[in-house]
Amino acid sequence: MDLLKNIEYPDDLRKLSVDDLPEVCQELRDDIVKELSVNPGHLASSLGVAEITVALHYVYNTPEDRIVWDVGHQAYGHKILTGRREQFCTNRKLGGIRPFPSPEESEYDTFACGHASNSISAALGMAVAAKLEKREGRHVVAVIGDGAMSGGLAFEGLNNVSSSPNDLLIILNDNDMSIDRSVGGMQKYLLGLNTNKTYNAIKFRTTQWLHSKGLMNDDRKKGIQRLSNAIKSAIAHQQNIFDGMNVRYFGPFDGHNVKELVRILQEIKDMKGPKLLHLHTQKGHGYAPAEKDVTTWHAPGKFNPDTGERLVDDDPTKPQKFQDVFGHTLLELARQNEKIVGVTPAMPTGCSMNIMMNAMPERTFDVGIAEGHAVTFSGGMAKDGLLPFCNIYSAFAQRAFDNIIHDVALLNLHVVFCLDRAGLVGEDGPTHHGAFDMAALRIIPNLTICSPMDEHELRKLMFTAQLPDKGPFVIRYPRGGGVLVDWRCPLEEVKVGTGRKMCEGTGVAVLSIGAIGNQALEAAKAMGTAHYDMRFLKPLDENILEEVASKFDKIVTVENGVRNGGLGSAVMEWMSDHNYTPIIKRLGLPDKFVEHGKVEELQKIVGIDTESIKKAISQLLTAKS
């Protein structure tokens, strides 16, 4: 029928009949599949919420009404229906539309949602603002799912929803998944939660009748709600956590029946007080390959949309991914050291901890989208003799900052933090760049912080980190491949706080940390200058710094992290503290959020690619001391 081509904004969608909506959902899915087959992105999650997306924009007067998406990778359909269908081919590309909803891009994008579990809190803030600003006609909806209900912030928001005056609607998109299968008690609870449809219908009609007779004031409403919750629990032989928190619960319903969703949303739209609509969906729904293997098809890369064949580059001559080297090395170490356990917040496949998980399931723990808990849980195990390797994406570790300080560093506990996706990550953009870990963690006492230049260094640093009496140990490494095809090497100890001189030279000393050192080394060799791989941010190699300070009066520092507070700042502080006054040029990420695009494109933009490093060296060589 080709309905989608006539929908530029939700106003156009609302002109259609309800009977047209299933066709719109199918066309929306087809459009997403077609585009992502050639321009990779997050596929399965957006397919799973097609009906929810269409129903919400059909029933609610967006953008005046607020829809707050929780995990942004489920919002591709939302983007297409809100004025970005023609630009969707630029999704995640440099200068194109953003990978996740952003108010800076569209008024239909109500809040930032690159990290999970923030929708309830943000939407509650908007609902309270609507009441205080007397915008009585404004509705606010939070859409949470894809494992985000395991996050602590979701429960903090839910707790406050029950005690603040608001008319918020929470839609729980329950698909039993995050990237991997969801875990934990809440997920098990949701699987068993059921409420009789007839009961919900009777309750709704009774409430409407009491309102019409003027018999439903606030005190009576609370009493009736407590009574109805007790009756519901008795009938269903189960307690409902949401009803128990005075959040009216509806469901569970089929999240793929768009006409039924429209009817339900229209019925509960103007109900007063907080509400939760529980919808069962299937991640990847409507595209058979994604339905069969949702973890792979969360972000499958390029593929043939007709056959479902993924166009995977299995070139054996290409370097191994850092995360895969981590996964294989962790299992190797765990076989040697029975104290080692693995912890990940919902990323076993993404960080390759699934390698150890498959071999040693009793010694690996996926704690769900709960980074703070992952850290404190690791601290508890370390306190009583285990050796946790806690793997968290750098950008997500930001949410566990206090836990790292209070629950690990303060007690000097032996936890190894492996921060994957450190530095620029590419197409996922500013919410996912691992920009801040070095600057943030450098200030914390007791931490050792290091970053490998290549895969051999990663293996050696992991071996070093698990040796006795090392305390809290941070290893950061980038997304994707390194430089070595033959990545296996003997596991050898690296003395903590030591770097390496990579090449001799004159005029300028280039100091780098991490895998960006490969570009720094290339630039230094081309310019005839010296290069040092510092390897450790904390403690710094003071012998190298003494050598550099005595031989060079010009220094370039290079890091794949923010300039402010990182390696360059640490070197400047040390030089000042020891009364050295070299000219220092710091290269790193600027004091602003970096956009999305290919890693190579972004490195050039921020000035940490090989040519930019060469240019900085050249400028210093010609500068007066």
C-alpha positions, 0 to 999 in steps of 0.5 A, a space after each residue: 500500500 506504500 503508506 509510509 511514504 506519505 507519513 512525514 510527521 505523526 500528524 500524517 499518521 493520525 489521518 489514517 484509520 486504525 485498520 491501516 496501522 498494521 500495514 504501517 508497522 510492516 512497512 516500517 519494519 521493511 524500511 528499517 531492515 532495508 536500510 540497516 542491511 547496507 548502513 549497519 546499526 541496531 536492528 533487532 530492538 527497533 523491530 521489536 517496538 514497531 507497534 508500540 512506536 506507531 501506537 504511541 504516535 497515533 494516540 498521543 499528540 507528539 511533540 506536545 505530549 512527551 515520549 521518553 525512550 529509555 534505550 535509544 537503539 530501539 528508536 529507529 522507527 520513532 526517527 522515521 515517523 518524526 521527520 527523518 525518513 529521508 535522512 535515515 540513510 545517514 544514520 550514524 554517519 559523520 554529519 548524519 542523524 544521530 545514533 540515538 534520540 537527542 533533543 538537539 536533533 528533533 523536538 520529538 526527541 525529548 531526552 538523551 537516551 544512550 545509556 539505559 534506565 533513565 527514562 522513568 526518572 526523566 519522564 517523572 521530571 517532565 510530568 511534575 513540570 507539566 503539573 507545576 507549569 499548569 500544562 494540563 493537556 500534556 501527557 508524558 510516557 516513559 518507554 522502558 525495556 531491553 533489560 533496562 528495568 534491572 538498572 538501579 536508577 529505574 527503581 529509584 525513579 519508580 520509587 519516587 513515581 509512587 510518592 510524587 503527584 503525577 499522571 505518568 504512564 510507564 510502558 514496560 517493553 518486556 522482551 526478556 532481552 538486553 543485548 544478551 538474554 536478561 537476567 536477575 530476579 526482576 526478569 524472572 518476576 516479569 515472566 511470571 506476572 499475569 493479570 486477568 483482562 476481565 478484572 482490568 476491564 471491570 476495574 476501569 469501568 467501575 473507576 469511570 462510573 465512580 468519577 462520573 458520580 463524583 464519588 472518587 476523591 483522592 482519599 477514596 481513590 487511595 483506599 479503593 486502590 488498596 482494596 482492589 490491589 488486595 482483591 487482585 492479589 487474592 484472585 491471581 495468587 501473586 503479589 504485584 510489585 507495581 500495584 504495591 507501590 501505588 502504580 496502577 498496573 495493566 497487562 500483560 498485553 501483546 505488544 505486537 497487536 497495534 490495534 489493541 494497543 491503540 484501544 488500550 492507550 486511548 482508554 488509559 490515556 486520561 486516567 489520573 495518577 501513575 500507571 504502568 502498561 506491561 507489554 510482551 514483545 519479541 526482539 527482532 519481531 517480523 524478521 525471521 533471522 533476527 527472531 532466531 538469533 536476537 543477540 547476533 542481530 542486535 547489531 548485525 553489521 551488513 547483511 543480505 535483507 532477502 536471505 538474512 546472510 550476514 556479510 561478515 569479514 572473517 579475514 584471518 590476516 586482520 588483527 584480532 579484536 581487543 575484546 576477543 583477546 581479553 576473553 581468551 586471555 581471561 579464560 587462560 588466566 582463570 584456568 591457572 588461578 582458581 580465584 579468578 571470577 568474571 563479572 559483566 553488566 549485561 555485556 557478556 557477548 560484547 566484551 567477550 566474557 562469554 568465552 569464559 562463561 561458556 567454559 566456566 559458567 559457575 565462575 562468571 556473573 552477568 548482573 544485568 544493566 547494573 554497573 554500580 552493583 557490578 563494581 560493589 559486587 566485585 568488591 564484596 567477592 574481593 573482600 573475601 578472597 576471590 579475584 574479580 575481573 570486572 569488565 565494563 564499557 568505559 562510557 558505562 563505567 561512569 555510572 559506577 564512579 562512586 562505587 569504584 571509590 567507596 567500595 573498592 579503592 577505599 579498602 584497597 581491594 584487588 579488583 581488576 577493572 577491564 574498561 572496554 571501548 575506551 576512547 573514541 568508539 565511532 558510530 555510536 557517538 557521544 553517549 558511548 565514547 569512552 572519553 573520561 575514564 583516565 581523567 576521572 579515575 586518575 584522582 582516586 587513591 590506590 588505583 593502578 591505571 594502565 592501557 596497552 599499546 597492542 594485544 601482547 601488552 593487553 595479555 601481559 597487563 592482565 597477567 600482571 593485574 592478577 598477581 598478588 597484592 596489586 590492589 584495584 587495577 584498571 586496564 583500558 583498551 579500545 573498541 575493535 581490532 589492534 595491530 597484531 595478527 599473531 596476538 598470542 604471546 607468553 604471559 609475563 609480568 610487567 613492572 607496575 609504573 614502567 613504560 617503554 622507549 619505542 624509538 630514538 630521536 631528536 628535537 621532540 619527545 612524543 609520549 603516548 598511552 594506549 593503542 593510539 601509540 601506534 599512530 604516535 610511533 608512526 608519526 615519531 619515526 616519520 619525523 625523526 623524533 623519540 617516542 615513549 609508550 608510557 603504558 601506565 597513567 598511574 603511577 607514571 614512569 618517573 624514570 622516563 620523565 626524568 630522561 625526557 626532561 633532561 634530554 628534551 625541551 619540547 614534548 608532545 603527549 597523545 591520548 585517546 581520552 579527554 585532554 583535560 585531566 589525562 596523560 598530558 595533564 599528568 605529565 605537565 603536573 610532574 614537570 611543574 612539581 620537579 621544576 622542569 619547564 619544557 614546551 608541552 603540546 597535549 593531543 587528545 579529545 577536546 573539552 566538548 562532546 565528540 560527534 558520531 562517525 567512523 573512528 578514523 574520521 573522528 581521530 582526524 577531527 580531534 587531531 590524534 591521527 598520524 598526520 595530526 601528530 606529525 603536524 604537532 611535532 613539526 610545529 614544535 620543531 620550528 617553535 622557539 624554546 
